[in-house]
């Protein structure tokens, strides 16, 4: 702890460390909301919580800066709760165990929450520091961004009036984002009547783990394996050649995280056990070779377990496995005019089949609404043919870039003056809250930026120490150089 508190800038790192000690997984934000409300009151700024659970700070301009445009500093308070299977951690109650590893800050066996704790900590530092020069400020810390951007969607028109939105939720220092993808959730469900297992059969639990996973927007094009797709390949073969029956299948646990782990229980005739165990080893070898240099920690194992009494009926099993096998996953298309940026993608995020009910969740993203609809219809068709009911929800459009943005021009000039380099201007495939907030507060001039984070939404998440100071210095300079009204 003491080492982290000594990092520069200390006023940001002290707040970030405090945030790591308060449980704040999506959907369980009471503790962090109370903490943020208390903080605002303690530093003497106007503080409130709206009906959507967002925390709003208001800080007046410093003397002589009253004629500057009003700036919203925006970040989200929730974090993705991911941990390694062998890590004991209760995200609703336990503090994170953070530590320094060379140039990075990490958490032991869990996500770090620098997405978007660094943005929140920076807002807190600005609100607390009365030596800074800035125009009128609003701090907007939104709720439940990771599970559906509910805080941003719940922001009421007229609640905030401002001219500029600085979203502090990007993950590469030196990059300014001026647009992002939209997204939509698809949930396919099916209820079925279980059948009894053959008492002569043998039950095996097959476990896939050690994948890198990652953010389903930022890292969807990095070639990371999807645990659910690999499990579908295995099950397809053992059903066809080893008379395997399916008891349960559980893979992934976050809609916006590439699934890292998957577990299935199957039953097979006793005479097929050795063949299936050999095939498990073969799959591990083949997949390690397919994902060489990408998935170094891939592990696929099988163990005998007690024979369950019930299983998925044969026809239902075949339909489910076929649909998951066929479901589009990964990059669908790159932006034709920006060929290194993903335009359209899908993440087969969660599979949960057990006890008479099957649920499959997919998150699609696209910066082009027509392509998003095309991909969603493809996925819907895939699962409808398997007899599943498909529901679309949480749709939001992308944020259209404005290359003539006044704040973009000011920030590019400021960055060059501070650091001697020009920042890269990009469109991000991840979903940011800018488009949603911009629809509620028309006319906002918007930019997203942040320090360098790697592997968000996974236990490998880490925050680059040096980039935090550079990011915060740039933020302070941006506030000081905010254009006049």
C-alpha positions in Angstrom: 0.0 0.0 0.0 2.7 2.5 1.0 4.5 2.0 -2.2 1.4 2.8 -4.3 0.7 5.9 -2.2 4.1 7.2 -3.0 3.6 7.0 -6.8 3.2 10.2 -8.8 0.9 12.0 -8.9 0.1 11.2 -5.3 -3.2 12.9 -5.3 -4.5 10.5 -8.0 -2.9 7.3 -6.6 -4.2 7.9 -3.1 -7.8 8.1 -4.4 -7.3 5.1 -6.7 -6.0 3.0 -3.8 -9.0 4.0 -1.7 -11.3 2.9 -4.5 -9.6 -0.6 -4.6 -10.5 -1.0 -1.0 -14.2 -0.5 -1.6 -16.2 -3.3 -3.3 -17.8 -2.0 -6.5 -18.7 -4.8 -8.9 -21.4 -3.9 -11.4 -24.8 -4.3 -9.8 -23.5 -3.8 -6.2 -22.6 -0.2 -5.9 -24.1 0.9 -2.6 -20.7 1.1 -0.9 -19.0 3.0 -3.6 -21.9 5.4 -4.0 -21.9 6.2 -0.3 -18.1 6.7 -0.4 -18.3 9.1 -3.3 -21.1 11.1 -1.7 -19.2 11.4 1.5 -16.0 12.5 -0.4 -17.9 15.3 -2.2 -19.4 16.6 1.0 -16.0 16.5 2.8 -14.2 18.5 0.1 -17.0 21.1 0.1 -18.4 20.8 -3.4 -22.0 20.5 -4.5 -22.7 16.7 -4.5 -25.8 14.7 -5.4 -27.0 11.3 -6.5 -29.6 11.0 -9.3 -32.3 8.4 -9.8 -30.1 6.3 -11.9 -27.4 6.0 -9.2 -25.0 8.4 -10.8 -22.9 10.7 -8.6 -22.7 14.3 -9.7 -20.2 16.9 -8.5 -20.4 20.6 -9.4 -17.4 22.9 -8.8 -17.4 26.6 -9.8 -14.8 28.2 -12.0 -11.7 29.5 -10.4 -11.5 33.3 -10.3 -11.0 34.8 -13.8 -12.1 31.6 -15.5 -15.8 32.1 -15.4 -16.0 32.8 -19.1 -14.7 29.3 -20.1 -17.0 26.6 -21.4 -18.4 24.2 -18.8 -16.6 20.9 -18.8 -18.0 17.5 -17.7 -15.4 15.1 -16.4 -16.9 11.7 -16.8 -16.0 8.1 -15.6 -17.9 5.1 -14.4 -17.7 3.8 -10.8 -18.3 0.0 -11.4 -15.7 -2.5 -12.3 -15.7 -5.9 -13.9 -15.4 -8.7 -11.3 -13.1 -11.3 -12.8 -10.8 -13.7 -10.9 -8.7 -16.7 -11.5 -10.4 -20.0 -10.6 -8.0 -20.7 -7.8 -8.3 -17.2 -6.3 -10.4 -16.8 -3.2 -12.1 -13.4 -3.5 -15.6 -12.0 -2.8 -16.1 -9.0 -5.0 -19.1 -7.8 -3.0 -17.2 -7.7 0.3 -13.4 -8.0 -0.1 -10.9 -5.2 -0.9 -8.6 -5.8 -3.9 -5.0 -6.8 -3.2 -3.0 -4.4 -5.3 0.7 -4.3 -5.8 3.5 -2.8 -7.9 5.1 -5.1 -10.5 7.9 -3.1 -12.3 6.3 -0.4 -14.4 2.8 -1.6 -13.6 0.2 -1.7 -10.8 -1.8 -5.0 -10.7 -4.1 -6.9 -8.4 -3.4 -10.4 -7.1 -5.6 -12.9 -9.0 -8.4 -10.5 -9.9 -9.2 -7.5 -12.1 -7.6 -4.3 -10.9 -10.5 -1.9 -11.5 -8.3 0.7 -13.2 -11.1 0.5 -15.7 -12.5 2.9 -14.8 -11.1 3.6 -11.3 -8.3 5.7 -12.8 -10.9 8.0 -14.3 -12.8 8.3 -11.0 -9.6 8.9 -9.0 -8.7 11.7 -11.4 -12.1 13.3 -11.0 -11.7 13.2 -7.3 -8.2 14.7 -7.5 -9.5 17.6 -9.6 -12.5 18.2 -7.3 -10.3 18.2 -4.2 -7.5 20.5 -5.5 -8.3 24.2 -5.1 -4.9 25.3 -6.7 -6.0 24.3 -10.2 -7.2 26.8 -12.8 -10.4 25.8 -14.6 -13.7 27.0 -15.8 -17.0 25.6 -14.4 -16.8 21.8 -13.8 -19.2 19.0 -13.5 -18.0 15.6 -12.3 -20.3 12.8 -13.6 -19.5 9.3 -12.2 -21.9 6.9 -13.8 -23.3 3.6 -12.5 -23.2 0.2 -14.0 -21.5 1.0 -17.2 -20.0 -2.5 -17.6 -23.4 -4.3 -17.5 -25.4 -2.1 -19.8 -24.5 1.6 -19.4 -27.5 1.9 -17.1 -26.3 5.1 -15.4 -25.7 6.9 -18.7 -29.1 5.7 -20.1 -30.7 6.9 -16.8 -29.4 10.4 -16.9 -32.3 12.8 -17.1 -32.5 15.6 -19.7 -31.9 18.9 -18.0 -30.0 17.4 -15.1 -26.7 18.7 -16.4 -25.9 21.7 -18.7 -22.4 21.8 -20.2 -20.5 22.4 -23.4 -17.7 19.8 -23.3 -17.5 16.2 -22.2 -14.1 14.7 -21.3 -14.6 10.9 -20.9 -11.8 9.5 -18.9 -12.3 5.8 -19.9 -9.9 5.1 -22.7 -6.9 2.9 -22.2 -3.9 4.1 -24.2 -2.1 7.3 -23.1 -1.3 9.6 -26.1 -4.5 8.7 -27.9 -7.6 10.9 -28.3 -10.8 9.1 -29.2 -13.5 11.0 -31.1 -15.9 8.1 -31.9 -16.9 4.7 -30.7 -19.0 1.6 -31.6 -22.6 1.1 -30.6 -23.7 -2.2 -29.2 -26.6 -4.6 -28.4 -27.2 -7.6 -26.2 -28.8 -10.8 -27.5 -30.0 -13.4 -25.0 -31.2 -16.8 -26.3 -33.1 -19.0 -23.9 -34.7 -22.5 -23.9 -36.4 -24.5 -21.2 -36.4 -28.3 -21.6 -37.4 -31.4 -19.7 -34.4 -33.4 -18.5 -33.9 -37.1 -19.2 -32.4 -39.7 -16.9 -28.8 -40.7 -17.5 -27.8 -44.2 -18.3 -26.7 -45.8 -15.0 -24.1 -47.8 -16.9 -22.4 -44.6 -18.2 -19.4 -42.8 -16.8 -19.5 -39.0 -16.0 -16.5 -36.7 -16.9 -16.0 -33.1 -16.0 -14.0 -31.3 -18.7 -12.4 -28.0 -17.8 -10.9 -25.4 -20.1 -9.0 -22.6 -18.3 -6.0 -20.3 -18.5 -7.1 -18.3 -21.5 -6.3 -14.6 -21.7 -9.9 -13.4 -22.2 -10.0 -9.7 -22.4 -12.2 -6.7 -23.2 -14.7 -7.7 -25.9 -14.4 -4.4 -27.6 -10.8 -3.4 -27.3 -9.3 -6.9 -27.6 -11.8 -8.6 -29.9 -9.4 -8.4 -32.8 -6.3 -9.6 -30.9 -6.9 -13.3 -31.7 -7.7 -14.4 -28.2 -9.5 -17.7 -27.9 -13.1 -17.9 -26.8 -13.6 -20.7 -24.2 -17.2 -21.3 -25.3 -16.2 -21.8 -29.0 -13.4 -24.2 -28.1 -15.8 -26.2 -25.9 -18.3 -26.4 -28.7 -15.6 -28.0 -30.9 -14.8 -30.6 -28.3 -18.4 -31.5 -27.6 -19.3 -31.7 -31.3 -16.7 -34.4 -31.7 -17.3 -36.5 -28.6 -21.1 -36.5 -29.3 -20.5 -37.7 -32.9 -17.8 -40.3 -32.2 -18.1 -41.3 -28.5 -21.8 -41.3 -27.8 -21.4 -38.4 -25.3 -24.4 -36.9 -23.6 -24.5 -33.4 -22.1 -25.4 -32.8 -18.5 -24.3 -29.2 -18.1 -22.2 -26.4 -19.7 -21.0 -23.3 -18.0 -18.7 -20.8 -19.7 -18.0 -17.1 -19.3 -19.6 -14.8 -16.7 -19.5 -11.3 -18.2 -21.2 -10.0 -21.3 -18.4 -7.7 -22.3 -15.5 -10.0 -21.4 -14.1 -12.7 -23.8 -14.7 -15.9 -21.9 -11.6 -17.3 -20.3 -12.9 -20.5 -18.7 -15.5 -23.1 -19.5 -16.6 -26.3 -17.8 -18.9 -29.1 -19.0 -20.1 -32.4 -17.6 -20.7 -35.2 -20.0 -21.6 -38.9 -19.7 -20.2 -41.5 -22.0 -20.2 -45.4 -22.2 -17.5 -46.9 -20.0 -15.7 -48.3 -23.1 -15.3 -44.8 -24.5 -13.5 -43.3 -21.5 -9.9 -43.8 -22.7 -10.7 -42.5 -26.1 -12.3 -39.3 -24.7 -9.4 -38.7 -22.3 -7.0 -39.1 -25.2 -9.0 -36.7 -27.2 -9.0 -34.1 -24.4 -5.2 -34.2 -24.5 -5.2 -34.0 -28.3 -7.5 -30.9 -28.2 -5.2 -29.2 -25.7 -2.2 -29.9 -28.0 -4.0 -28.7 -31.1 -5.4 -25.5 -29.5 -2.0 -24.6 -28.0 -0.5 -24.9 -31.4 -3.3 -22.9 -33.0 -2.9 -20.1 -30.5 0.9 -20.3 -30.1 2.3 -17.0 -28.7 -1.3 -15.9 -27.8 -2.7 -18.4 -25.3 0.4 -19.7 -23.4 -1.6 -20.7 -20.3 -4.3 -22.8 -22.1 -5.2 -25.9 -20.0 -7.8 -28.5 -21.0 -8.4 -31.4 -18.6 -10.9 -34.1 -17.7 -11.7 -35.9 -14.5 -14.2 -38.6 -13.5 -17.1 -37.3 -11.3 -20.2 -38.9 -9.7 -22.8 -39.8 -12.3 -25.6 -37.2 -12.3 -29.2 -38.4 -12.4 -30.4 -36.1 -15.2 -29.1 -34.8 -18.6 -30.1 -32.8 -21.6 -32.3 -34.7 -24.1 -30.5 -35.8 -27.3 -32.3 -33.5 -29.8 -32.0 -30.5 -27.5 -28.3 -31.2 -26.9 -27.6 -31.5 -30.6 -29.5 -28.3 -31.4 -27.7 -26.3 -28.6 -24.2 -27.5 -29.5 -24.8 -26.9 -33.2 -26.1 -23.4 -32.6 -23.2 -22.4 -30.4 -20.7 -24.0 -32.8 -22.2 -22.0 -35.7 -22.7 -18.7 -33.8 -20.6 -15.8 -35.3 -17.9 -14.8 -32.9 -15.1 -12.3 -33.2 -14.4 -9.7 -35.9 -17.1 -9.5 -38.6 -15.6 -6.6 -40.5 -13.0 -3.8 -40.3 -13.9 -0.1 -41.1 -13.2 0.1 -44.9 -11.8 3.7 -44.5 -9.8 2.9 -41.4 -8.7 -0.7 -42.1 -6.9 -1.2 -38.7 -10.0 -0.5 -36.7 -12.7 -3.1 -36.1 -16.1 -2.0 -37.3 -18.4 -4.9 -36.4 -17.9 -7.8 -34.0 -19.6 -10.2 -31.6 -18.6 -11.9 -28.4 -20.2 -15.3 -27.5 -19.9 -14.3 -23.9 -21.9 -16.7 -21.7 -23.2 -20.2 -22.0 -25.3 -21.6 -19.1 -27.0 -25.0 -19.7 -28.2 -27.0 -16.7 -31.2 -28.0 -14.7 -33.7 -27.8 -17.6 -32.7 -24.3 -18.9 -30.3 -23.1 -21.5 -29.2 -19.4 -21.7 -26.7 -18.0 -24.2 -25.6 -14.3 -24.1 -23.9 -12.4 -26.9 -22.8 -8.8 -27.1 -22.4 -7.3 -30.6 -20.7 -4.1 -31.4 -20.5 -1.9 -34.6 -19.9 1.7 -35.5 -22.3 1.2 -38.4 -26.0 0.5 -37.4 -26.8 -1.4 -40.6 -24.0 -3.9 -40.0 -25.0 -4.2 -36.3 -28.5 -5.2 -37.4 -27.2 -7.6 -40.0 -25.0 -9.4 -37.5 -27.7 -9.4 -34.8 -30.2 -11.0 -37.3 -27.6 -13.6 -38.3 -27.2 -14.6 -34.6 -30.9 -14.5 -33.9 -31.5 -16.8 -36.9 -28.8 -19.2 -35.7 -30.4 -19.7 -32.3 -34.0 -19.5 -33.5 -33.3 -22.6 -35.7 -32.3 -24.3 -32.5 -35.7 -23.6 -31.0 -34.5 -20.9 -28.7 -36.3 -17.6 -27.9 -34.0 -14.7 -28.7 -34.4 -11.2 -27.1 -32.5 -8.1 -28.1 -31.9 -5.5 -25.4 -29.7 -2.5 -24.4 -29.2 -1.2 -28.0 -27.2 2.0 -28.3 -25.8 3.7 -31.4 -22.2 4.6 -31.9 -20.7 8.0 -31.3 -20.1 9.7 -34.7 -16.6 11.4 -34.9 -16.3 15.1 -35.3 -12.9 15.9 -36.8 -13.6 19.6 -36.5 -14.2 19.6 -32.8 -12.9 22.8 -31.0 -11.8 20.8 -27.9 -10.0 18.3 -30.1 -8.0 21.1 -31.7 -7.2 22.6 -28.3 -6.2 19.3 -26.8 -3.9 18.5 -29.8 -2.2 21.8 -29.4 -1.9 21.4 -25.7 -0.4 17.9 -25.9 2.1 19.0 -28.5 3.2 22.0 -26.3 3.5 19.8 -23.2 5.2 16.6 -24.6 6.6 17.6 -28.0 4.6 14.9 -29.8 1.2 14.9 -31.4 -1.5 12.6 -30.0 -3.1 10.0 -32.2 -6.7 10.7 -33.0 -8.8 7.5 -33.2 -12.2 5.8 -33.2 -12.5 3.0 -30.7 -14.4 -0.2 -31.1 -15.3 -0.4 -27.5 -18.6 1.1 -26.3 -18.2 4.4 -24.5 -20.9 6.4 -22.7 -20.2 9.5 -24.8 -22.9 8.7 -27.4 -25.6 8.0 -24.8 -24.7 11.1 -22.8 -24.4 13.2 -25.9 -28.0 12.3 -26.9 -29.2 13.5 -23.5 -27.2 16.7 -23.5 -27.3 17.9 -27.1 -24.4 19.9 -28.5 -21.6 18.4 -26.4 -18.1 18.5 -27.8 -16.7 15.2 -26.7 -13.2 13.5 -26.3 -12.2 10.3 -24.6 -8.7 9.7 -23.2 -7.0 8.0 -20.4 -3.8 6.4 -19.0 -2.4 3.1 -20.4 -4.2 0.0 -19.2 -3.7 -3.5 -20.5 -5.9 -6.6 -20.3 -9.0 -4.9 -18.7 -11.8 -7.3 -17.8 -9.3 -10.0 -16.9 -7.1 -10.9 -13.8 -4.2 -9.7 -15.9 -5.4 -6.1 -15.9 -2.6 -3.7 -15.2 -2.1 0.1 -15.2 1.1 1.7 -16.4 2.5 3.9 -13.7 4.3 6.5 -15.8 1.3 7.0 -18.1 -0.9 8.1 -15.1 1.2 11.2 -14.5 1.3 12.1 -18.1 -2.4 11.6 -18.5 -3.2 13.6 -15.4 -0.8 16.5 -16.3 -2.5 16.6 -19.7 -6.0 16.6 -18.1 -5.0 19.6 -15.9 -3.5 21.5 -18.8 -6.7 20.8 -20.8 -8.9 22.3 -18.1 -6.6 25.3 -17.9 -6.8 25.8 -21.7 -10.6 25.2 -22.1 -11.9 27.4 -24.8 -14.0 30.5 -23.9 -17.8 30.4 -24.3 
